[in-house]
Amino acid sequence: MLQAPDPLDADPEETAEWREAFLALVATQGPERARHMLQELARLARSQRVGWQPGWNTPYVNTVGVAEQGVFPGDLAIEERLGSIIRWNALAMVVRANQAYGELGGHIASYASAADLFESGFNHFFRAREGLGEGQHRGDLVFFQPHSAPGVYARAFLEGKLSEQDLMHFRQELTAPAAGARGLSSYPHPWLMPDFWQFPTGSMGIGPISSIYHARFMRYLTHRNLLDCGGRKVWGVFGDGEMDEPESTSALTLASREGLDNLVWVVNCNLQRLDGPVRGNGRIIDELERLFAGAGWNVIKLVWGSDWDGLFARDLTGALARALEGTVDGQMQTFAAKDGRFNRDNFFGQNPELAALAQGMTDEQIDRLKRGGHDLVKIHAAYAAASAHKGQPTVILAHTKKGYGMGTSGQGKMTTHSQKKLDGADLIEFRNRFNLPLSDEQATSLAFYKPAEDSAEMQYLRSHRQQLGGYLPRRETACEALPVPPIASYAQFALQAAGKEMSTTMAFVRMLTGLLKDATLGPRIVPIVADEARTFGMANLFKQIGIYSSVGQRYAPEDIGSVLAYREALDGQILEEGISEAGAIASWTAAATSYSVHGLAMLPFYIYYSMFGFQRVGDAIWAAADQRARGFLLGATSGRTTLGGEGLQHQDGTSHLVAATIPNCKAYDPAYAGEMAVIVDAGMREMVTEQRDVFYYVTLMNENYAQPDLPEGAAEGVLRGCYIFNSWKRLSDKRERPISSKEITLLGSGAILTEVVKAAELLAAEGIEVTVLSVTSWSELARDGQACERRALAGEAEPGVPWLTQQLAATSGPVIAATDYVRAVPESVRGIVPPGRRYLTLGTDGFGRSDTRAALRSYFGVDAASIVRAALGCLAR
């Protein structure tokens, strides 16, 4: 190839000699020797402080050259016909829904751009689970671009997994059953379609980070000899605009550091966000190449289709490559939206060399020049190269057109993302573009099309999926139940604490230590911390079970002689994720869904400062709930007054409020170790023995105080949300108090229950009869009340009496509730307080402050003195 003159080259003749010498080296000794020489020159340049390093960007062409792409193993014509049919059915499904119900929404353009990327995976790469037996492939993990869900439904229709009626009820989950159909959720939602979708990806950025930690968790299972995940891949198809989300890119270095060559991302670079270009004034593919290569990923650029091969071969001056290098994405989008004549005049017409390349091509041929993400041969070559690559995760940057094939109505338009309706002419144009066997009437009426069962297309589709283990997506839950050891074997110290002082955090760690020793359940426990294991008293576990590291431990730790020495190991059990709550919750999700993803039940315990949970990564927790996670989240140093010196942002007053909004999250705020033991025991049995799709959020405190024995018969109340902890009917010197009409009931939870008990003792000394209820879960009490109310509204003869109402029936007087959380938490049960009882709530509304616990509790009005004042005020009124 002739090289254009460089105006900055001081000695072109010498440059030509260097160039020729290098080309001779490649020709005679091969690329490996050439790479070695380049690395040596780069090393010399650094040592001489030349101030140069290689750029991260490679030429704007395909990484896999024509010579390396191999022979396409499928029937190209049949795959193109199948892809066209699926495209049509996806479009018909969305447009039908919006013609009938304009507010339903839906997306056409995203799948139109990604269809061939999906189909290549379905036909050749995405493996399904064959079973759980020895030697059977347990399936690849595939994270689907959420806006492309219509295309996945359209393929499932051809496969027989969904009916025509199902397709007619896209985004109509409530009305579908009346028509004998299942409603199809807007995006991948396992909670809504539990036998279909595996991974929720509809919240941008959650899918990418989750895929990385799922790939790492597969290595964890393998290295701990729990399950051989070799030969399995994690595939993620994501959008280029989605890469703007911090979660999308926050864990890239973890993937490369761990050498996750079981991970392949396909980034659909259709160059458009919702409103316009992703990088209108630059090139997103170049930017992402720099990002991923710099993070240590293997980058495969899939930019141009096969029709461009001839143009590049004839481009002896490099004019085409230079023109493409000089075209920003905003202009490339314009080329996508315009026809062949426009592209001839405005792209190929830039200079005589380009014009000469386009000679002999019709305007239609120019219009149909494919980008790489629409060429099945090129896609297969890129996927095959990614699958074969070792030692690094791989990203395929696939160049596509948003709204591909939608013609003048949608292809490459600024409004493409919002395109939900097409008129008759547009539909006929789409039919013609993809040679669909539909009449004009069928096209304009949006008739779904399914080839005959014995057709070549259907036989091809079925045979290829059979070779890959079956149909995808498919979520399975077959999993062996795990027995839970008797509670006395690991928590007797908590049930019969006999007044010993300890924090509930320390009690939890002691329980966890005992559980890890159980021969059956112990190996399945996954302790997870962000970066606070020593803070939470877990350092003793370092030697006992080790911290997982994919390379073991290559150093002698500073504290090697200590009984609490830091120990990393290939078979380590603790996942210590560093200062990354997003990463830790992604790890927790991978472990908490292992029962469905891998057919192997694991039980994760993720302990963290509670304000860095729902407050910081609440969307990721919601996605875990959608994925039907099973595990424990432990919010430590919870409440607004327990982390005394930290201040405004570091004091959690809202986590129980947010937890209550997640239907399958059971949230508890135990004050005592015995209460927590009952909760942990019940949670384990519910999740790994009974295999119910719930997860538990349990808050812990770092405050040491006397731990009482769990009262006889209190376990039911602990789990249902409250129980009568104690009643004060005598004076402090044990004399019978005078008969008095002054009675009051106090409710408290978590850190503030100890203040409630102090207040009760002070009130009793004043001759007031006090009953204290320990509230372990405000949200469980509220849900119980709501359930009773629903049954009553439905006209059931026996709707039941809420548990809190039953417990309060045994008490008298005004009711005062105090918590370490905002008042909205105890306010959630106001509706089930017995009629006629005054109900006053005390909480920690507002911003946190830095001070001692005592000062903070006084400031927020939740200490014993404040509770006493509130009680006396209620009695006086």
QUIRA-V702489 format. One record per residue. N is the residue number from 1. RES is the residue in one small letter. PSI is psi in whole degrees, -180 to 180 (* if undefined). Layout:
n	res	psi
N	RES	PSI
N	RES	PSI
//
This chain:
n	res	psi
1	m	132
2	l	141
3	q	130
4	a	144
5	p	140
6	d	115
7	p	-17
8	l	0
9	d	114
10	a	-23
11	d	79
12	p	-31
13	e	-45
14	e	-40
15	t	-43
16	a	-37
17	e	-43
18	w	-43
19	r	-46
20	e	-38
21	a	-42
22	f	-44
23	l	-37
24	a	-39
25	l	-44
26	v	-43
27	a	-36
28	t	-33
29	q	-4
30	g	167
31	p	-31
32	e	-44
33	r	-37
34	a	-42
35	r	-41
36	h	-44
37	m	-40
38	l	-42
39	q	-38
40	e	-42
41	l	-40
42	a	-39
43	r	-42
44	l	-41
45	a	-41
46	r	-43
47	s	-30
48	q	6
49	r	46
50	v	-23
51	g	36
52	w	145
53	q	155
54	p	144
55	g	156
56	w	-18
57	n	135
58	t	168
59	p	152
60	y	59
61	v	176
62	n	137
63	t	-41
64	v	111
65	g	169
66	v	-40
67	a	-26
68	e	-6
69	q	-13
70	g	178
71	v	132
72	f	125
73	p	-4
74	g	-174
75	d	104
76	l	-42
77	a	-44
78	i	-42
79	e	-37
80	e	-39
81	r	-43
82	l	-45
83	g	-39
84	s	-41
85	i	-45
86	i	-40
87	r	-46
88	w	-48
89	n	-35
90	a	-46
91	l	-46
92	a	-39
93	m	-47
94	v	-45
95	v	-39
96	r	-50
97	a	-38
98	n	-24
99	q	-39
100	a	-42
101	y	99
102	g	-20
103	e	-1
104	l	-30
105	g	-157
106	g	166
107	h	130
108	i	-46
109	a	-37
110	s	-48
111	y	-36
112	a	-35
113	s	-32
114	a	-3
115	a	-47
116	d	-32
117	l	-41
118	f	-48
119	e	-37
120	s	-40
121	g	-47
122	f	-41
123	n	-23
124	h	-18
125	f	-39
126	f	109
127	r	138
128	a	164
129	r	128
130	e	-24
131	g	-168
132	l	7
133	g	171
134	e	130
135	g	-3
136	q	140
137	h	129
138	r	9
139	g	149
140	d	162
141	l	125
142	v	121
143	f	113
144	f	136
145	q	121
146	p	-38
147	h	-9
148	s	9
149	a	-39
150	p	-36
151	g	-35
152	v	-40
153	y	-41
154	a	-38
155	r	-42
156	a	-29
157	f	-45
158	l	-36
159	e	-11
160	g	5
161	k	-26
162	l	149
163	s	171
164	e	-37
165	q	-36
166	d	-47
167	l	-31
168	m	-5
169	h	38
170	f	128
171	r	30
172	q	63
173	e	-26
174	l	-36
175	t	-17
176	a	-46
177	p	-33
178	a	-25
179	a	10
180	g	27
181	a	169
182	r	137
183	g	143
184	l	122
185	s	155
186	s	-45
187	y	177
188	p	113
189	h	101
190	p	-30
191	w	-37
192	l	-32
193	m	73
194	p	-14
195	d	0
196	f	-71
197	w	140
198	q	-41
199	f	130
200	p	128
201	t	5
202	g	-19
203	s	111
204	m	133
205	g	-26
206	i	-40
207	g	-49
208	p	-50
209	i	-36
210	s	-40
211	s	-38
212	i	-46
213	y	-27
214	h	-42
215	a	-41
216	r	-38
217	f	-32
218	m	-38
219	r	-39
220	y	-47
221	l	-40
222	t	-48
223	h	-26
224	r	6
225	n	32
226	l	-35
227	l	130
228	d	110
229	c	15
230	g	145
231	g	-2
232	r	145
233	k	154
234	v	118
235	w	137
236	g	124
237	v	114
238	f	168
239	g	156
240	d	-36
241	g	-31
242	e	-22
243	m	-10
244	d	-22
245	e	134
246	p	-33
247	e	-28
248	s	-34
249	t	-2
250	s	-24
251	a	17
252	l	-41
253	t	-30
254	l	-43
255	a	-42
256	s	-39
257	r	-37
258	e	-4
259	g	43
260	l	75
261	d	6
262	n	10
263	l	127
264	v	123
265	w	140
266	v	111
267	v	114
268	n	99
269	c	78
270	n	6
271	l	4
272	q	137
273	r	-159
274	l	-37
275	d	-15
276	g	-161
277	p	147
278	v	-50
279	r	72
280	g	-34
281	n	10
282	g	-156
283	r	117
284	i	-33
285	i	-42
286	d	-43
287	e	-45
288	l	-33
289	e	-44
290	r	-44
291	l	-52
292	f	-41
293	a	-41
294	g	-30
295	a	-3
296	g	16
297	w	155
298	n	124
299	v	127
300	i	117
301	k	126
302	l	88
303	v	-46
304	w	145
305	g	178
306	s	-31
307	d	-21
308	w	-18
309	d	-44
310	g	-38
311	l	-44
312	f	-38
313	a	-34
314	r	-9
315	d	81
316	l	-18
317	t	-6
318	g	15
319	a	-39
320	l	-47
321	a	-40
322	r	-40
323	a	-41
324	l	-39
325	e	-31
326	g	5
327	t	118
328	v	166
329	d	-33
330	g	-40
331	q	-37
332	m	-34
333	q	-40
334	t	-43
335	f	-36
336	a	-34
337	a	-18
338	k	172
339	d	-176
340	g	-39
341	r	-44
342	f	-44
343	n	-34
344	r	-46
345	d	-39
346	n	-23
347	f	-61
348	f	-16
349	g	8
350	q	-32
351	n	164
352	p	-35
353	e	-44
354	l	-42
355	a	-38
356	a	-36
357	l	-35
358	a	-7
359	q	141
360	g	-9
361	m	136
362	t	165
363	d	-36
364	e	-39
365	q	-40
366	i	-42
367	d	-30
368	r	10
369	l	119
370	k	144
371	r	160
372	g	-34
373	g	-1
374	h	8
375	d	110
376	l	-34
377	v	-47
378	k	-39
379	i	-45
380	h	-41
381	a	-41
382	a	-44
383	y	-41
384	a	-42
385	a	-40
386	a	-43
387	s	-32
388	a	-16
389	h	139
390	k	146
391	g	-13
392	q	153
393	p	156
394	t	140
395	v	133
396	i	119
397	l	101
398	a	120
399	h	122
400	t	177
401	k	126
402	k	134
403	g	26
404	y	125
405	g	-5
406	m	1
407	g	-151
408	t	-17
409	s	-21
410	g	-23
411	q	117
412	g	7
413	k	155
414	m	-28
415	t	7
416	t	-42
417	h	-32
418	s	4
419	q	117
420	k	-8
421	k	143
422	l	141
423	d	178
424	g	-42
425	a	-39
426	d	-41
427	l	-41
428	i	-38
429	e	-42
430	f	-45
431	r	-46
432	n	-39
433	r	-36
434	f	14
435	n	49
436	l	140
437	p	63
438	l	140
439	s	168
440	d	-41
441	e	-42
442	q	-39
443	a	-48
444	t	-23
445	s	3
446	l	44
447	a	134
448	f	150
449	y	131
450	k	120
451	p	161
452	a	148
453	e	-30
454	d	11
455	s	160
456	a	-37
457	e	-46
458	m	-37
459	q	-41
460	y	-48
461	l	-48
462	r	-44
463	s	-40
464	h	-38
465	r	-33
466	q	-39
467	q	-26
468	l	14
469	g	-4
470	g	-171
471	y	149
472	l	153
473	p	154
474	r	125
475	r	132
476	e	154
477	t	6
478	a	122
479	c	138
480	e	130
481	a	149
482	l	135
483	p	148
484	v	134
485	p	158
486	p	143
487	i	-33
488	a	-23
489	s	-19
490	y	-9
491	a	18
492	q	-35
493	f	-29
494	a	-38
495	l	-34
496	q	69
497	a	-23
498	a	34
499	g	5
500	k	143
501	e	132
502	m	163
503	s	159
504	t	-24
505	t	-47
506	m	-38
507	a	-41
508	f	-47
509	v	-38
510	r	-40
511	m	-44
512	l	-41
513	t	-42
514	g	-41
515	l	-36
516	l	-21
517	k	-10
518	d	130
519	a	-32
520	t	-54
521	l	-35
522	g	-51
523	p	-21
524	r	-6
525	i	136
526	v	97
527	p	131
528	i	133
529	v	154
530	a	-64
531	d	43
532	e	29
533	a	-42
534	r	-39
535	t	-39
536	f	10
537	g	27
538	m	8
539	a	-28
540	n	-19
541	l	-16
542	f	-49
543	k	-35
544	q	-48
545	i	-11
546	g	161
547	i	129
548	y	132
549	s	131
550	s	-10
551	v	12
552	g	-146
553	q	116
554	r	17
555	y	161
556	a	113
557	p	152
558	e	-34
559	d	34
560	i	-28
561	g	-6
562	s	153
563	v	-16
564	l	27
565	a	146
566	y	126
567	r	118
568	e	147
569	a	151
570	l	-34
571	d	21
572	g	152
573	q	-31
574	i	136
575	l	105
576	e	112
577	e	5
578	g	-169
579	i	75
580	s	92
581	e	-34
582	a	-40
583	g	-40
584	a	-41
585	i	-30
586	a	-39
587	s	-44
588	w	-43
589	t	-42
590	a	-43
591	a	-39
592	a	-16
593	t	11
594	s	-31
595	y	-35
596	s	-37
597	v	-37
598	h	-7
599	g	23
600	l	115
601	a	128
602	m	158
603	l	98
604	p	141
605	f	106
606	y	115
607	i	135
608	y	163
609	y	126
610	s	-28
611	m	-11
612	f	19
613	g	-103
614	f	-31
615	q	-33
616	r	-42
617	v	37
618	g	-36
619	d	-37
620	a	-36
621	i	-39
622	w	-42
623	a	-37
624	a	-39
625	a	-42
626	d	-37
627	q	4
628	r	49
629	a	151
630	r	114
631	g	-177
632	f	132
633	l	125
634	l	108
635	g	101
636	a	162
637	t	51
638	s	164
639	g	163
640	r	-7
641	t	5
642	t	-29
643	l	72
644	g	-51
645	g	-2
646	e	-40
647	g	-156
648	l	-59
649	q	-15
650	h	13
651	q	117
652	d	117
653	g	7
654	t	-6
655	s	-37
656	h	-27
657	l	-45
658	v	-41
659	a	-34
660	a	-18
661	t	-12
662	i	113
663	p	-34
664	n	18
665	c	123
666	k	114
667	a	131
668	y	145
669	d	68
670	p	145
671	a	-28
672	y	155
673	a	-38
674	g	-40
675	e	-45
676	m	-38
677	a	-44
678	v	-41
679	i	-47
680	v	-43
681	d	-46
682	a	-39
683	g	-43
684	m	-45
685	r	-39
686	e	-37
687	m	-44
688	v	-16
689	t	-55
690	e	-15
691	q	53
692	r	149
693	d	72
694	v	160
695	f	159
696	y	136
697	y	119
698	v	126
699	t	144
700	l	154
701	m	153
702	n	15
703	e	127
704	n	128
705	y	167
706	a	131
707	q	117
708	p	165
709	d	148
710	l	126
711	p	149
712	e	130
713	g	10
714	a	-13
715	a	-42
716	e	-46
717	g	-38
718	v	-46
719	l	-32
720	r	-13
721	g	-22
722	c	161
723	y	159
724	i	112
725	f	-44
726	n	160
727	s	140
728	w	105
729	k	2
730	r	158
731	l	166
732	s	-24
733	d	17
734	k	-5
735	r	148
736	e	135
737	r	158
738	p	151
739	i	127
740	s	149
741	s	1
742	k	112
743	e	145
744	i	152
745	t	130
746	l	135
747	l	135
748	g	157
749	s	159
750	g	-134
751	a	-27
752	i	-9
753	l	-36
754	t	-35
755	e	-37
756	v	-42
757	v	-42
758	k	-42
759	a	-40
760	a	-41
761	e	-39
762	l	-41
763	l	-40
764	a	-35
765	a	-20
766	e	6
767	g	18
768	i	134
769	e	127
770	v	136
771	t	133
772	v	129
773	l	128
774	s	116
775	v	114
776	t	-23
777	s	107
778	w	-38
779	s	-35
780	e	-38
781	l	-44
782	a	-42
783	r	-39
784	d	-43
785	g	-41
786	q	-38
787	a	-42
788	c	-41
789	e	-41
790	r	-43
791	r	-38
792	a	-43
793	l	-29
794	a	-4
795	g	16
796	e	141
797	a	-36
798	e	81
799	p	-14
800	g	162
801	v	128
802	p	145
803	w	-43
804	l	-40
805	t	-42
806	q	-45
807	q	-39
808	l	-21
809	a	-24
810	a	5
811	t	175
812	s	165
813	g	-180
814	p	157
815	v	126
816	i	128
817	a	131
818	a	133
819	t	171
820	d	16
821	y	172
822	v	154
823	r	-23
824	a	-24
825	v	-58
826	p	-21
827	e	-20
828	s	-16
829	v	7
830	r	-38
831	g	-14
832	i	11
833	v	135
834	p	142
835	p	144
836	g	-7
837	r	122
838	r	138
839	y	118
840	l	132
841	t	140
842	l	136
843	g	-171
844	t	51
845	d	148
846	g	-177
847	f	153
848	g	169
849	r	162
850	s	118
851	d	-171
852	t	163
853	r	-45
854	a	-44
855	a	-40
856	l	-43
857	r	-34
858	s	-43
859	y	-43
860	f	-9
861	g	37
862	v	15
863	d	174
864	a	-42
865	a	-41
866	s	-39
867	i	-40
868	v	-47
869	r	-42
870	a	-40
871	a	-46
872	l	-36
873	g	-43
874	c	-43
875	l	-36
876	a	-35
877	r	*
//
